[in-house]
Structure formats: C-alpha cells, structure tokens
Amino acid sequence: MPDPKTILRSLFDKAVEVADPMRSLHLALPPRPKERLIVVGAGKASARMAEAVEAIYGPCKGIVITRYGYARPCAGIEIVEAAHPVPDAAGMAATQRMLDLLETLGENDQVLALISGGASALMTLPAGAITLSQIQAFNAVLLASGMPIRQMNIIRKHLSLVKGGQLAAAAYPARMLSLMISDVPGDDPALIGSGPTVGDASTPGEARASLDQFGIAVPQTIQDVLAGPPHVIAPGDIRLSKVENIIYAAPSHSLKAAAELAQDQGIEVQILGDDVEGEARDVARAQAAKALKIQTGMAAGAAPVLLLSGGELTVTRTGDGIGGPNAEFALALALALEGVAGIYAIACDTDGVDGAAEVAGAVIGPDTLDKAKALSCDAAMALARNDAHGFFDMLGDQVLTGPTLTNVNDFRAILIQPPQV
C-alpha cells in the first residue's frame, strides 16, 4: 500500500479538482443570452468562475470581487481584489460600484451572478451609520466567537445593504441567474455568501438574540440598525420574482469524488456527512473514538477503512496562537488517538486557507506526538493556545496549496489500517 499520507493528500487534491470552476461551471451555464448581459459576483472562487464564463461566452461586462491573490485574467469582467475574512475599503468601494451598475438595468437585461464562499466579507456595504472600521472590528469578534455560520450570517445580513437578497433586488426588473458554489453545511443558498441573491425571512430580533447568546457587545450604530426594520428582502418580494438560484458545486460532490478514488485503491469508505458542524476539538474527539472502535473490530489483513466528512467546524478562540478549524481538528485528533499505530488523517479547507493562516490544513500519523516531543513541542499546550498552525509548522506537516480558486469548505479524511498483530 502506498504511503498513507500520500494517499490522503491525493484524496484532498481530487476533492479540490472536481470543484474547480473551469472543470464544472460549464455544466450549469446556459447559452449566452442575446440581451444585454452583466456579470457580477463575489467570493474566493468568483474570479475563477468569471474566467470560466468568459472561456465560453467570450468577453463580458461586469465586476467581480475576490480575495487578494485570487484574481484571474478576464477580457471584459473587472476583477477586484479585496480583504477576507475581515472586509476592507477596496471591497466596500467595489460593492457600491456593483450596485450602481445593476441599478441601470431594465427588464430586457440579463444578470449572471457568481457567488461562492467568502462573499460575505468581500461584498460589503454596511447599513445605517455603521462605519467600515466598526464592521471590521465586529467581523473579527464574530470569527473568534465560535458562533455557527448560520447565526453569523443572519447577523451579517441585517447589517448590510447587499446581503439577504438585496443584490438581486438592486437588479430588478432585469432577469438574474445566480450560479453558486456551496461552502455551507446543508447547501442552503441563503447562507452562501450571506445570500445576496436569495430572499430571507429572518428578523433583526434573531440577530440580536445571537449576539446576546454569545455575549457580544456592539457599538451604538449596530444597535440602531438592529433596532430598526429588516434590510433583507422577504422571499415573496416581487423584486426576487425574476431570479433563479442554482448550486452547481457542493461539498457532497467533492466527497463523492474522493470516495470513488479511495475505493479504486481497495479502501472501504464511510462518509460521515458533508454538513458536519461543531467545535473543531469536540468533533475531533468524537471521530477519534469512532476510528479507534472501527480499528478494534478489524481483522488482520482487512481492507483499510476511510472516514470522510465535510462541513464547517468552528473554533472558540481563547489563546494567542495561530490556528484554524482544520488544523485544530487535526491537532485534537492526534492527541485523542495518542499515537495508535495505523491511523492517519488529513484536515484541510478546500480554498487553501484555514483560519488565520495561508495554510490549507495539516496531516497527522502515529508519529505526530513523538515528532513533537523530539522537538520539545507540547501538543496539549499548542491546542490550549489555539496554535495548531504553529505546531504543524514546526513538525513540517502543514498542507500548503496556495490559492485553489474554489471553495467547498472543509475536507477531512481518516485512514484506518488493521491493528498490528
């Protein structure tokens, strides 16, 4: 059997490959409309999506906002780079220009919206008197709170002039086709990028309740917006009547491709779900227990077993280290497995960026804790400090991809070999 870590990396690479817009977007793209066409979008994959569109349609007019370093060459569509996960002035200015462009359209025009994960930060225009610096500070607090993405996005929608269907409303009465890459558990289009083209029935009261639940204090400007009427567009609003939303790439597709590749190598596969949520270290302990139980029941010479899962884990940041949910999952998993022979794992974000570092994630094996001890690196202390990236950097077990130009969220794989006799 090839090196287990090499197998795991090949599975991750396959998961990323099938989600590449240049390989998949054409399947959902209709013939170019004869009417005036405007292309807009935002997200970590949006520039690659725009590149894929122009590969089929030829040069198009429009504007797309992506993360710094994720731009792609386009003949007509303007690609703007901005900050993620905390928004910046470049994203804010581009969002305003996008809305201004859409508001010039008429009923005979067509809009193609390209939305992927990361759009919440990249497409930003605060409501009311909220300043950019206030929304920046607020986003940083949200990201460190451990709040589930569903609750986080409800809050973001009610503080924005573009999320929760407002982008689509700005384009009315033009027709809009929104093509999406899902990076959220359950593939709810209203959650992808905070649903700029999808109606939303949530209320400012729900946003306030989430802030109270996690004990997050906010400035008066944010309080004022959340005390007012909803900014989101209700699902039955006529301004959404000419919008079609299609998710054409999702975590389940990538997990299926990885599973098929593993099965081709004689590995039995169990998919634990593409919508796993929770605190990274808690999910790691649960999956470690499952892996140990499976290994205990395996006969000598049995086929290896692979546990696959996707979704979006969270980290409640209490330490001063550099980490992310995938690296923290891997570190907690290594601690829970305690160096047992025959179990290896990889945990990465498919966009190539895990939390606070330009690192996709990490790999572990039976030797992880021994390597750390040899380097005088305390694994338990690293976990306590939320310093998983620092830990795996020292061990040389980080997964570095650079910009993958797509985003179908977390990819986790645990490879279990039979117990040694």
C-alpha positions in Angstrom: 0.0 0.0 0.0 1.4 3.5 -0.9 2.3 5.9 1.9 -0.9 6.7 3.8 -0.2 10.4 3.9 0.4 10.4 0.2 -3.0 8.7 -0.3 -4.7 11.3 1.9 -3.2 14.2 0.1 -4.3 12.7 -3.3 -7.9 12.5 -2.0 -7.8 16.1 -0.9 -6.4 17.2 -4.3 -9.2 15.2 -6.0 -11.8 17.0 -3.9 -10.4 20.3 -4.9 -10.0 19.4 -8.6 -13.7 18.5 -9.1 -14.8 21.8 -7.6 -12.6 23.9 -10.0 -15.0 26.2 -11.9 -13.0 25.6 -15.1 -14.0 21.9 -14.9 -17.6 22.3 -13.6 -19.2 25.6 -14.3 -19.9 24.9 -17.9 -22.4 22.2 -16.9 -24.7 24.8 -15.4 -24.2 27.7 -17.8 -26.9 28.2 -20.4 -26.2 29.6 -23.9 -25.2 33.3 -23.8 -28.3 35.4 -23.8 -29.0 37.7 -26.7 -30.0 40.5 -24.4 -27.5 42.9 -22.6 -25.5 40.8 -20.1 -23.9 42.0 -16.9 -21.8 39.6 -14.8 -21.4 40.3 -11.1 -20.2 38.2 -8.2 -18.0 37.8 -5.1 -16.2 35.0 -3.3 -12.9 33.2 -3.2 -13.9 31.3 -6.3 -15.6 34.1 -8.1 -12.7 35.2 -10.3 -12.1 31.7 -11.4 -15.9 31.4 -12.1 -15.7 34.6 -14.2 -12.7 33.1 -16.1 -14.8 30.0 -16.8 -17.7 32.1 -18.0 -15.6 34.1 -20.5 -14.0 30.9 -21.7 -17.5 30.0 -23.0 -19.2 33.4 -23.6 -16.2 35.5 -24.6 -15.6 38.9 -23.1 -18.4 40.1 -20.8 -19.1 43.4 -19.0 -19.3 43.3 -15.2 -17.5 43.3 -11.9 -16.4 40.5 -9.6 -14.8 40.8 -6.1 -12.3 38.1 -4.9 -9.7 37.7 -2.2 -6.3 39.2 -2.6 -4.1 36.8 -4.6 -7.1 35.1 -6.2 -7.5 37.2 -9.3 -7.7 35.6 -12.7 -7.2 37.0 -16.2 -10.5 38.2 -17.8 -11.0 40.0 -21.0 -14.0 42.1 -20.1 -15.1 41.4 -16.5 -13.3 43.6 -14.0 -11.7 41.6 -11.2 -11.3 43.5 -7.9 -9.2 42.0 -5.1 -10.3 42.8 -1.5 -9.7 41.5 2.0 -11.0 38.4 3.6 -12.2 37.4 6.2 -12.2 40.9 7.5 -13.5 43.4 4.9 -11.7 46.4 3.7 -12.2 49.7 1.7 -11.5 48.0 -1.6 -14.3 45.6 -1.2 -16.7 48.3 0.1 -16.0 50.6 -2.9 -16.3 47.7 -5.4 -19.6 46.7 -3.9 -21.0 50.2 -4.2 -20.0 50.3 -7.9 -21.6 46.9 -8.4 -24.9 48.1 -7.1 -24.7 51.3 -9.1 -24.2 49.2 -12.3 -27.1 46.9 -11.5 -29.5 49.8 -10.9 -29.0 51.0 -14.5 -30.6 47.8 -15.9 -34.0 47.3 -17.4 -36.4 44.4 -17.8 -34.8 43.3 -21.1 -31.4 42.9 -19.5 -29.8 39.7 -18.0 -27.6 39.4 -15.0 -25.3 36.5 -14.2 -24.3 36.4 -10.6 -21.3 34.3 -9.5 -21.4 33.6 -5.7 -19.0 31.5 -3.6 -17.9 31.3 -0.1 -16.1 34.4 1.1 -18.6 36.7 -0.4 -19.9 37.8 3.0 -16.6 39.7 3.7 -15.7 40.6 0.1 -19.1 42.1 -0.9 -19.6 44.6 1.9 -21.7 47.7 2.3 -22.7 48.5 5.9 -26.2 49.7 6.7 -27.2 52.8 8.6 -24.3 54.8 10.2 -22.1 51.8 10.6 -18.5 52.6 9.6 -16.1 50.3 7.8 -13.8 50.3 10.9 -16.8 49.2 13.1 -17.8 46.4 10.7 -14.1 45.3 10.5 -13.8 45.1 14.3 -17.2 43.4 14.6 -16.3 40.7 12.0 -13.1 39.9 13.9 -15.1 39.4 17.0 -17.6 37.2 15.2 -14.9 35.0 13.8 -13.3 34.4 17.2 -16.6 33.7 18.9 -17.3 30.1 17.9 -20.7 31.1 16.6 -22.2 28.7 13.9 -22.1 30.1 10.4 -25.9 30.1 10.2 -26.3 32.5 13.1 -23.3 34.6 12.0 -24.8 35.1 8.5 -28.1 36.2 9.9 -26.4 38.9 11.8 -24.3 40.0 8.8 -27.4 40.2 6.6 -29.1 42.6 8.9 -26.1 44.9 9.0 -25.7 45.1 5.2 -27.2 46.8 2.1 -26.3 44.0 -0.2 -26.8 40.6 1.6 -30.1 38.7 2.1 -31.5 39.2 -1.4 -30.5 42.9 -1.7 -28.1 42.4 -4.6 -30.9 40.7 -6.6 -33.4 43.4 -5.7 -31.0 46.1 -7.0 -31.0 44.4 -10.4 -34.8 44.2 -10.7 -36.6 44.3 -13.2 -33.7 42.6 -15.0 -33.6 38.8 -15.0 -30.9 37.2 -12.9 -29.3 33.7 -12.9 -27.2 33.1 -9.8 -24.6 30.3 -10.0 -23.2 29.2 -6.7 -20.5 27.1 -5.2 -21.7 25.9 -1.8 -19.4 26.1 1.2 -22.0 25.8 3.9 -23.4 22.8 5.8 -26.7 21.7 4.2 -26.1 23.7 1.0 -28.7 26.3 1.9 -28.4 29.0 -0.8 -29.5 31.7 1.7 -26.3 31.0 3.6 -23.7 31.0 0.8 -22.0 34.4 1.0 -24.9 35.5 3.2 -27.4 35.0 0.3 -27.1 38.2 -1.7 -29.5 36.8 -4.4 -31.7 34.9 -2.0 -34.7 36.1 -0.1 -34.6 35.9 3.7 -37.3 35.7 6.3 -35.1 36.3 9.4 -35.5 39.3 11.6 -33.3 41.8 13.4 -34.6 40.2 16.6 -32.9 36.9 15.7 -29.6 38.7 15.1 -29.9 40.4 18.5 -30.6 37.1 20.1 -27.5 35.5 18.7 -25.4 38.4 19.9 -26.8 38.0 23.4 -26.3 34.3 23.3 -22.6 34.7 22.7 -22.2 37.7 24.9 -21.0 40.0 22.1 -21.2 43.7 22.8 -21.7 46.0 19.7 -21.4 49.8 19.2 -24.5 52.0 19.1 -24.6 52.3 15.3 -25.0 48.5 15.1 -27.6 48.5 17.9 -29.5 51.2 16.0 -29.6 49.2 12.7 -30.8 46.0 14.6 -33.5 48.0 16.3 -34.9 49.1 13.0 -36.8 47.3 10.2 -35.2 44.4 8.3 -32.9 45.3 5.4 -33.2 41.8 4.0 -35.6 41.1 1.1 -38.5 38.8 2.0 -38.8 35.6 -0.1 -42.1 36.7 -1.7 -40.9 40.1 -2.7 -41.6 40.9 -6.4 -38.0 42.1 -6.8 -37.0 38.4 -6.4 -39.5 37.1 -8.9 -37.1 37.1 -11.8 -34.2 35.4 -10.0 -33.0 31.8 -10.4 -30.5 30.4 -7.9 -28.5 27.3 -8.8 -25.9 25.5 -6.7 -23.8 23.7 -9.2 -20.9 22.6 -7.0 -21.1 21.4 -3.4 -19.1 19.6 -0.7 -21.0 16.4 -1.4 -19.7 16.3 -5.0 -16.1 16.6 -3.7 -16.5 13.9 -1.0 -18.1 11.6 -3.6 -15.1 12.0 -6.0 -12.6 11.4 -3.1 -14.6 8.3 -2.0 -14.5 6.9 -5.6 -10.8 7.4 -5.8 -10.2 5.6 -2.5 -12.5 2.7 -3.4 -10.4 2.3 -6.6 -7.5 1.6 -4.3 -9.3 -1.1 -2.4 -10.2 1.1 0.6 -13.6 0.8 2.2 -15.3 4.2 2.6 -17.7 5.6 5.2 -19.0 9.2 4.6 -19.9 10.7 7.9 -21.7 13.7 6.2 -20.9 16.8 4.2 -22.6 19.0 6.8 -20.7 18.3 10.0 -20.7 21.3 12.3 -19.4 21.9 15.9 -16.3 22.9 17.8 -13.3 21.5 16.0 -11.7 19.8 19.0 -15.0 18.2 20.1 -15.7 16.8 16.6 -12.1 15.5 16.5 -12.5 13.6 19.8 -15.8 12.1 18.5 -14.2 11.0 15.2 -11.1 9.6 17.0 -13.4 7.4 19.2 -15.1 6.2 16.1 -11.8 5.4 14.3 -10.5 3.5 17.3 -13.7 1.5 17.6 -13.5 0.6 13.9 -9.9 -0.5 14.1 -10.6 -2.6 17.2 -13.1 -4.6 15.1 -10.9 -5.1 12.1 -9.4 -8.5 11.4 -5.7 -8.8 10.4 -5.3 -8.3 6.7 -8.7 -6.5 6.3 -9.1 -3.7 3.8 -8.3 -0.2 5.2 -11.3 2.0 6.1 -11.6 5.7 5.3 -13.8 8.1 7.2 -14.7 11.1 5.1 -16.5 14.3 6.3 -17.1 17.8 5.2 -19.0 20.8 6.6 -17.8 23.8 8.6 -16.2 23.5 12.1 -15.7 26.4 14.4 -13.1 27.4 17.0 -13.8 29.4 20.1 -10.6 31.4 20.3 -9.2 31.8 23.8 -5.5 31.5 23.2 -2.9 33.7 21.5 -1.7 31.3 18.8 -2.2 31.0 15.1 -4.8 28.4 14.2 -7.8 27.4 12.1 -10.6 24.9 12.5 -8.9 22.2 10.3 -5.5 22.4 11.9 -7.2 22.5 15.3 -9.2 19.4 14.4 -6.0 17.6 13.3 -4.2 18.5 16.5 -7.0 17.5 18.7 -7.4 14.2 16.7 -3.7 13.4 17.2 -4.0 14.0 20.9 -7.1 11.8 21.2 -5.5 9.0 19.2 -2.4 9.0 21.4 -0.1 7.7 18.7 -2.0 4.5 18.0 -0.5 2.6 15.1 -2.2 2.5 11.7 -4.4 5.6 11.8 -3.6 8.7 9.7 -5.7 11.8 8.9 -5.8 15.0 6.8 -8.0 18.0 7.5 -7.9 21.0 5.1 -10.0 23.8 3.8 -10.6 23.4 0.1 -10.0 27.1 -0.5 -6.4 26.7 0.7 -6.8 29.0 3.7 -7.6 27.6 7.1 -8.5 30.3 9.7 -5.7 32.8 10.4 -3.0 31.4 8.1 -2.3 31.0 4.4 -2.3 27.2 5.0 -4.9 24.7 3.9 -4.6 22.4 6.9 -2.4 19.5 8.2 -1.8 15.8 8.1 -1.2 13.5 11.1 0.0 10.0 11.7 1.1 7.7 14.5 4.4 9.5 14.8 2.9 13.0 15.2 3.2 13.2 19.0 6.6 11.6 19.1 7.9 14.1 16.5 6.6 16.9 18.7 8.3 15.6 21.8 11.6 15.3 19.9 11.3 19.0 19.1 10.3 19.9 22.6 6.8 20.9 21.3 3.9 20.4 23.7 0.9 19.3 21.7 -1.6 19.9 24.5 -0.3 23.4 25.2 -0.5 24.2 21.5 -4.1 23.2 21.5 -4.8 25.2 24.6 -3.3 28.3 22.9 -5.2 27.7 19.6 -1.7 27.4 18.0 -2.3 24.5 15.7 -0.7 26.1 12.7 2.4 26.9 14.8 2.5 23.3 15.9 2.3 21.7 12.5 4.7 24.3 11.0 7.3 23.1 13.5 6.6 19.5 12.5 6.6 20.1 8.8 3.2 18.6 8.5 1.2 21.6 7.1 -0.6 21.2 3.8 0.3 24.2 1.6 -1.6 24.7 -1.7 -1.7 28.4 -2.4 -5.0 29.7 -3.8 -7.1 26.8 -5.0 -9.6 29.2 -6.7 -12.5 27.2 -5.4 -14.2 26.7 -2.0 -16.4 23.8 -1.0 -15.4 24.1 2.7 -13.7 21.6 5.0 -12.4 18.2 3.8 -11.5 15.7 6.5 -10.3 12.1 5.9 -9.2 9.5 8.5 -7.5 6.4 7.1 -7.7 3.3 9.4 -5.4 0.3 8.8 -6.0 -3.0 10.6 -4.4 -3.4 14.0 -0.8 -4.7 14.1 -0.5 -8.3 15.3 
